[in-house]
Amino acid sequence: MRVLFYCQHVLGMGHFFRALEICRALSDHEVVLVSGGPGVEETLPDHVRLFSLPPLEMDENFTALQTDADLVDVKEERKNRLLALAKEFSPDVFLAELFPFGRKAFSFELLPLLTALAQQRPRPLVVSSLRDILVEKGDPVAWEDRVTRLVNQWFDLVLIHADPRVAELSESFSRTGDLTAAVRYTGYVARMPSPGARKRVRASLGLSEKDRLCVVSAGGGRVGGPLLAAAAGALDIVKARGRVYVEITAGPYLPEEEFQDLAARAGPGTRVRRFIPDFADFIAASDLSVSMAGYNTCMNVLAAGVRALVWPFGQNREQGFRAQRLADLGALGVLTDAELAPERLAARIREALDSPRPRGDVDLDGARTTARLLLDFVRNGKDG
């Protein structure tokens, strides 16, 4: 089975890493992963080929595309390269990450691509790959009308990478019942820590089981500066009362000035890095994760079964919704803006470190289920 997977990340890295985890699960197949955002340092499996488009991002207000080159030229080049790839690769499956529920700004290349794929014989299975919660829109009626029309015109299958006991598509897209494409839940897509990760990572840091390890992260870092600074200050207070080792991964997109400030204030027992390649293993080795409430980090936490405090990104409902649902299951704790004050955050951290390991039964087998569903639909026709 030949799989063409289009993934365009515009803010953080979560979309890319979720797509990559699905690609890993497609190990018996030939996969081309199309990436149209800023470069990400990651080793790809042998069966996955990365096809990088000239990068495009959204501006700070999420209103327009931006690039270092001429925008018109970049858009035309991207469209033509995608069309050429589809013709050369002739996929059995095309996955569009988030589109048409999001990425409207990339219709300039995706609609011509969908048109071209519809003319291929045999026509590939066309799939929309969605996370658990969709971001709200300014005009929800027009948005849902447009999405419904595009799904019904072009798509055979909508895969929701979530456990419906935690989040259902209808909670953020009311017209789910109007979709003619098949809709399936896969469970959450999670990067599992490698066997023996906790013991191995702690040994590399010189930590015993009695020592406390806190991992602080903010995804790509573009919007995580306040959390990173607050957690660094709070953990200085916590460290003054007991031995705690701190790993801060700031993300590749944290502004350089903020990164340098974090690095400069890091005292003994604290390390600040841009990126941790084996991040899932560090989470598994930790006694507490302090992070944003993005999809991937939350799934890292659940996969490792560690204590966690999350601060949801407040610009839209996605992270807050996810955080509260997982908190209701007892899987993690949620931080408010007011609790980023140093003493209050230090108190929450100490409380979390002294609490039992979390509970919570969530389906995390989304990558393998996605691979199985795609194969089933290709073998059995568009009805799966």
MOFENCOR-V23339 format. One record per backbone hydrogen bond with DSSP energy under -1.0 kcal/mol. CO is the residue of the C=O (numbers start at 1). NH is the residue of the N-H. If there is no record, write none. Layout:
((CO NH) (CO NH))
This chain:
((1 30) (2 92) (2 93) (3 32) (4 95) (5 34) (6 97) (7 36) (13 17) (14 18) (15 19) (16 20) (17 21) (18 22) (19 23) (20 24) (21 25) (26 29) (30 3) (31 49) (32 5) (33 51) (34 7) (35 53) (36 56) (45 48) (47 31) (49 33) (51 35) (57 66) (59 62) (64 59) (66 57) (70 74) (71 75) (72 76) (73 77) (74 78) (75 79) (76 80) (77 81) (78 82) (79 83) (80 84) (81 85) (82 86) (83 87) (84 88) (85 89) (86 90) (92 125) (93 4) (94 127) (95 6) (96 129) (98 101) (103 106) (104 107) (106 109) (106 110) (107 111) (109 113) (110 114) (111 115) (112 116) (113 117) (114 118) (117 120) (125 94) (126 156) (126 157) (127 96) (128 159) (129 98) (130 161) (139 143) (140 144) (141 145) (142 146) (143 147) (144 148) (145 149) (146 150) (147 151) (148 152) (149 153) (150 154) (151 155) (156 182) (157 128) (158 184) (159 130) (160 162) (160 186) (162 187) (163 166) (163 167) (168 171) (169 172) (169 173) (173 176) (175 178) (176 179) (182 158) (184 160) (188 366) (194 197) (196 200) (197 201) (198 202) (199 203) (200 204) (201 205) (202 207) (212 245) (213 287) (213 288) (214 247) (215 290) (216 249) (218 221) (220 253) (224 228) (225 229) (226 230) (227 231) (228 232) (229 233) (230 234) (231 235) (232 236) (233 237) (234 238) (235 239) (236 240) (238 241) (239 242) (243 212) (245 214) (246 271) (247 216) (248 273) (251 254) (255 259) (256 260) (257 261) (258 262) (259 263) (260 264) (261 265) (267 270) (269 246) (271 248) (273 250) (274 251) (276 279) (278 282) (279 283) (280 284) (281 285) (288 215) (289 309) (290 217) (291 311) (294 298) (295 299) (296 300) (297 301) (298 302) (299 303) (300 304) (301 305) (301 306) (307 289) (308 333) (309 291) (310 335) (317 321) (318 322) (319 323) (320 324) (321 325) (322 326) (323 327) (324 328) (326 331) (327 330) (330 359) (333 310) (337 340) (338 341) (341 345) (342 346) (343 347) (344 348) (345 349) (346 350) (347 351) (348 352) (349 353) (350 354) (352 355) (363 188) (365 369) (366 370) (367 371) (368 372) (369 373) (370 374) (371 375) (372 376) (373 377) (374 378) (375 379) (376 380) (381 384))
